């Protein structure tokens, strides 16, 4: 009997020994590095990467760890996607429109002038074919993209002088990201591509005359009101600026299926969290900037808005004619926008407009 018990126990141990490697293989140790395009001081936009990494680690009992590095710690902020393409890092957190110098199609990964608002942007990406189109494009650069946050509609920038007419844009040196620089060029402005952490000194030294970044909460942290008091709205070039986690394709393919699901879920959580933070923090920041920070709030004149829209449509037509990849994404994006605003004007706009007027009446 004892011999039988020993053999039975031995069989149980053998079964355990066989099962253990299978369990271990399903939860391997994975360590990735993420380079951000943003400085740590911007807790909202930089913080999205930390939020994503935190939930990936917790969901895997720290088996899958992603170490987040601020802009400049591994590569400069505007080279984050290059580091992913070259497998210097496994993943980056960035605004894809920083890379329109490679191909203007990158702009649709973040925002384009007179494009989608934040909710429409997410809807197009998730359920309108946008993410699939962008990932087809990113594949040329050995990357796959995931939602990484949205700022909502941004402000229209800080300026040393007022913008009263279209002529005031002529010769204006402005820090502006993405495709919008090409639009403003048509109106005589001189766009500058400058990373977030370098904008203030450029404004302070007079290297540039104006700059756009995100909105009141981040802009206040960067102190733009101290060197350029005129604060314009809206940021017509970023109705809903989307950030992305861009992952090296080979590294992505190496992940177990459950790690892929965890990463994507954590990215979506970070995406929603960023938008909520901006919506919660921008109102009080704007009030403080105007009441205590010397900011002079201005709306872009209708003449300027109309001229910018006309210039944007000209740039789209020119780019569509010579870039089939751009045209493919552009046609999808703008069709979705047009249908989206057909619905928006019925429900969202009328409700919001009523509530705004009600607030103004006290």
C-alpha positions in Angstrom: 0.0 0.0 0.0 2.8 2.4 0.9 4.4 1.7 -2.5 1.1 2.5 -4.2 0.7 5.7 -2.2 4.3 6.7 -3.2 3.6 6.0 -6.8 0.4 8.0 -6.7 2.1 10.9 -5.0 4.9 10.7 -7.5 2.4 10.8 -10.4 0.8 13.9 -8.8 4.2 15.7 -8.5 5.0 14.7 -12.1 1.7 16.3 -13.3 2.5 19.4 -11.4 6.0 19.6 -12.9 4.5 19.3 -16.4 1.9 21.9 -15.7 4.2 24.5 -14.2 6.1 25.4 -17.4 2.8 26.0 -19.2 1.7 28.5 -16.6 5.1 30.2 -16.7 4.9 30.5 -20.4 1.5 32.1 -20.3 2.9 34.9 -18.1 6.5 35.6 -19.2 8.6 38.4 -17.8 8.5 41.3 -20.3 10.2 44.7 -19.9 9.6 47.5 -22.3 10.8 51.0 -22.5 8.4 53.9 -23.5 9.7 57.2 -24.7 7.3 60.1 -24.4 7.2 63.3 -26.5 6.3 65.3 -23.5 8.0 66.6 -20.3 7.1 65.2 -16.9 5.9 68.6 -15.8 2.8 68.2 -17.9 1.0 65.6 -15.7 -2.0 65.3 -18.0 -0.4 64.6 -21.3 2.8 62.9 -20.1 0.8 61.2 -17.3 -1.2 59.1 -19.8 1.8 56.9 -20.4 2.2 56.4 -16.7 -1.4 55.5 -16.3 -1.2 52.9 -19.1 2.0 51.4 -17.7 0.6 51.2 -14.2 -2.5 49.2 -15.3 -0.4 46.9 -17.5 1.8 46.1 -14.6 -1.0 45.6 -12.1 -3.0 43.3 -14.5 0.0 41.1 -15.0 1.3 40.9 -11.4 4.3 43.0 -12.6 5.2 40.4 -15.2 4.8 43.0 -18.0 6.5 46.2 -17.1 6.8 49.4 -19.2 9.2 52.0 -18.0 8.3 55.5 -19.0 10.9 58.1 -20.0 10.2 61.8 -20.6 11.2 63.6 -23.7 15.0 63.9 -24.0 15.8 61.1 -21.6 16.3 58.6 -24.4 15.6 60.6 -27.6 14.2 64.1 -28.2 10.5 64.5 -28.0 10.1 64.9 -31.8 12.0 61.7 -32.5 9.9 59.3 -30.4 8.3 57.5 -33.3 11.7 57.1 -35.0 12.9 55.3 -31.9 10.1 52.9 -32.2 10.6 52.3 -36.0 14.3 51.6 -35.3 13.5 49.4 -32.3 15.5 51.7 -30.0 12.5 51.4 -27.7 9.4 49.2 -27.9 6.8 51.9 -27.6 6.4 55.6 -27.6 3.6 58.0 -26.5 3.4 60.9 -29.0 1.3 63.0 -31.3 1.6 61.4 -34.7 1.2 64.7 -36.5 4.7 65.6 -35.4 6.0 63.4 -38.2 4.2 64.9 -41.2 7.7 65.7 -42.6 7.9 62.0 -43.4 4.4 61.9 -44.8 1.4 64.2 -44.2 -0.8 61.2 -43.6 0.6 61.1 -40.1 -1.6 64.1 -39.3 -4.7 62.1 -39.2 -3.4 60.1 -36.3 -3.8 63.3 -34.1 -5.9 66.0 -35.7 -6.3 68.0 -38.9 -7.6 71.5 -39.5 -11.4 71.7 -39.4 -11.6 68.0 -38.8 -13.3 66.0 -36.1 -14.0 67.0 -32.5 -12.9 64.7 -29.7 -15.8 62.4 -29.5 -16.1 62.2 -33.3 -12.3 61.4 -33.4 -12.7 58.5 -31.1 -15.8 57.3 -32.9 -14.0 57.4 -36.3 -11.0 55.6 -34.9 -12.9 52.9 -33.1 -16.0 52.4 -35.2 -15.5 54.3 -38.5 -12.4 52.5 -39.8 -10.0 55.2 -38.8 -7.7 53.1 -36.7 -7.5 50.4 -39.2 -6.6 52.9 -41.9 -3.9 54.4 -39.8 -2.4 51.1 -38.8 -2.3 50.1 -42.5 -0.2 53.3 -42.9 1.9 52.9 -39.7 2.9 49.4 -40.9 5.2 51.1 -43.4 7.2 52.4 -40.4 7.2 49.1 -38.5 4.6 50.4 -36.0 1.1 49.7 -34.8 -1.0 52.4 -33.1 -3.3 52.5 -30.1 -5.5 55.2 -28.6 -3.4 57.2 -26.1 -5.5 60.2 -24.9 -7.4 63.2 -26.2 -7.1 66.8 -25.2 -10.4 67.9 -26.5 -10.7 71.0 -28.6 -7.6 73.1 -28.0 -7.1 76.8 -27.7 -5.9 78.9 -30.6 -2.6 80.0 -29.2 -0.8 82.8 -27.3 0.4 86.0 -29.2 2.4 89.1 -28.4 0.0 91.1 -30.4 -3.7 90.9 -31.4 -4.9 89.1 -34.5 -7.5 91.4 -35.9 -7.3 90.6 -39.6 -5.8 88.0 -42.0 -3.0 90.5 -42.7 -1.9 90.2 -39.1 -0.8 86.6 -39.9 1.7 87.7 -42.5 5.3 87.2 -41.4 4.1 85.9 -38.0 6.5 83.3 -36.6 4.3 80.8 -34.8 5.0 77.5 -33.1 2.3 75.2 -34.4 2.3 71.4 -34.8 1.1 69.2 -37.6 -0.6 70.0 -40.8 -1.9 73.4 -39.6 1.5 75.0 -40.3 1.0 74.4 -44.0 -2.4 76.1 -43.9 -1.0 79.1 -42.1 1.9 79.3 -44.6 -0.7 80.0 -47.3 -1.7 83.1 -45.3 1.8 84.3 -44.9 2.6 83.0 -41.4 5.9 81.2 -40.7 5.3 78.0 -38.8 7.8 76.6 -36.4 7.9 73.0 -35.1 9.2 73.2 -31.5 8.8 70.6 -28.7 6.7 71.5 -25.7 9.5 72.1 -23.3 11.2 74.5 -25.7 8.3 76.8 -26.4 8.5 79.2 -23.5 12.2 80.2 -24.0 11.5 80.7 -27.7 8.6 83.1 -26.9 10.6 84.8 -24.2 13.5 85.5 -26.5 11.3 86.6 -29.4 12.4 83.8 -31.6 8.7 83.3 -32.2 5.7 85.7 -32.1 3.1 83.2 -31.0 2.6 79.6 -30.0 -0.1 77.1 -29.5 0.2 74.2 -27.2 -2.9 72.5 -25.7 -5.3 74.4 -23.4 -5.5 76.4 -20.1 -4.3 73.7 -17.7 -1.1 72.9 -19.6 -0.6 76.4 -20.9 -0.7 77.8 -17.4 2.0 75.3 -16.3 4.2 76.4 -19.1 3.7 80.1 -18.2 2.9 81.4 -21.7 0.7 84.2 -20.3 3.9 85.8 -18.9 5.4 86.5 -22.3 2.5 86.6 -24.8 -0.8 87.9 -23.2 -3.3 87.5 -26.1 -5.0 84.1 -25.8 -7.0 83.1 -28.8 -9.7 80.5 -29.4 -10.7 78.1 -30.9 -7.8 75.9 -32.1 -9.4 75.2 -35.4 -6.5 72.9 -36.3 -7.2 70.6 -33.3 -10.9 70.0 -32.7 -10.0 66.8 -30.9 -6.3 66.2 -30.7 -5.6 62.4 -30.2 -2.4 61.0 -28.8 -1.1 57.6 -29.7 0.8 54.7 -28.2 2.9 53.6 -31.2 4.4 50.1 -30.7 7.2 48.4 -32.7 5.4 45.8 -34.8 8.0 43.0 -34.2 7.8 43.6 -30.5 4.0 43.6 -30.5 3.9 40.3 -32.4 6.2 38.7 -29.7 3.6 39.4 -26.9 1.3 36.7 -25.7 -2.3 37.2 -26.7 -3.4 38.1 -23.1 -0.6 40.7 -22.8 -1.8 42.3 -26.0 -5.4 42.5 -24.7 -4.1 44.0 -21.4 -2.0 46.6 -23.2 -4.9 47.6 -25.4 -7.3 47.8 -22.5 -4.9 49.9 -20.5 -4.4 52.2 -23.5 -8.1 52.8 -23.7 -8.3 53.6 -20.0 -5.5 56.1 -20.4 -7.3 57.6 -23.4 -10.5 58.2 -21.4 -8.6 59.4 -18.4 -6.7 62.1 -20.2 -9.9 63.6 -21.7 -11.6 63.6 -18.3 -8.6 65.3 -16.6 -8.6 68.1 -19.2 -12.3 68.6 -19.0 -12.1 68.8 -15.2 -9.0 71.0 -15.0 -9.3 73.5 -17.9 -12.2 75.6 -16.6 -10.5 76.6 -13.3 -7.2 77.1 -15.1 -8.8 79.4 -17.6 -10.5 81.5 -14.9 -7.2 81.9 -13.1 -5.3 82.8 -16.2 -7.8 85.6 -17.0 -8.4 86.9 -13.4 -4.9 86.6 -12.1 -2.5 85.8 -14.9 -3.0 88.7 -17.2 -4.4 86.6 -20.1 -6.5 88.5 -22.5 -9.0 86.2 -24.1 -9.9 86.7 -27.7 -11.9 84.9 -30.3 -10.5 84.6 -33.8 -12.4 87.0 -36.1 -14.8 85.4 -38.5 -12.6 86.8 -41.4 -9.6 84.9 -40.1 -11.6 81.7 -39.5 -13.0 81.8 -43.1 -9.6 82.4 -44.6 -8.1 79.6 -42.7 -10.8 77.2 -43.8 -10.4 78.2 -47.4 -6.6 77.7 -47.1 -7.1 74.3 -45.4 -9.3 73.1 -48.2 -6.7 74.2 -50.8 -3.9 72.3 -48.9 -6.1 69.2 -48.8 -6.8 69.3 -52.5 -3.1 69.8 -53.3 -2.0 66.9 -51.0 -4.8 64.5 -52.2 -3.6 65.1 -55.8 -0.1 63.8 -55.1 -0.4 61.4 -52.1 -2.8 58.4 -52.5 -2.3 57.3 -48.9 -3.3 60.7 -47.6 -6.3 60.8 -49.9 -7.5 57.4 -48.8 -7.5 58.5 -45.1 -8.7 62.1 -45.8 -11.8 60.9 -47.7 -12.8 58.6 -44.8 -12.1 61.3 -42.2 -14.1 64.0 -43.9 -17.0 61.8 -44.8 -17.3 60.8 -41.2 -17.0 64.5 -40.1 -19.8 65.6 -42.4 -22.2 62.9 -41.2 -21.2 63.5 -37.7 -22.0 67.2 -37.7 -25.4 66.4 -39.4 -26.2 64.6 -36.1 -24.3 67.0 -33.8 -26.3 70.0 -34.8 -29.5 68.3 -33.9 -28.7 67.1 -30.4 -25.4 68.0 -28.9 -25.1 71.5 -30.3 -28.7 72.6 -29.5 -28.4 71.2 -26.0 -25.0 72.8 -25.3 -26.0 76.1 -26.9 -29.1 76.2 -24.7 -27.1 75.5 -21.5 -24.5 78.1 -22.4 -27.2 80.7 -22.9 -28.9 79.7 -19.7 -25.6 80.1 -17.8 -25.1 83.5 -19.2 -28.5 84.6 -18.0 -27.5 83.4 -14.5 
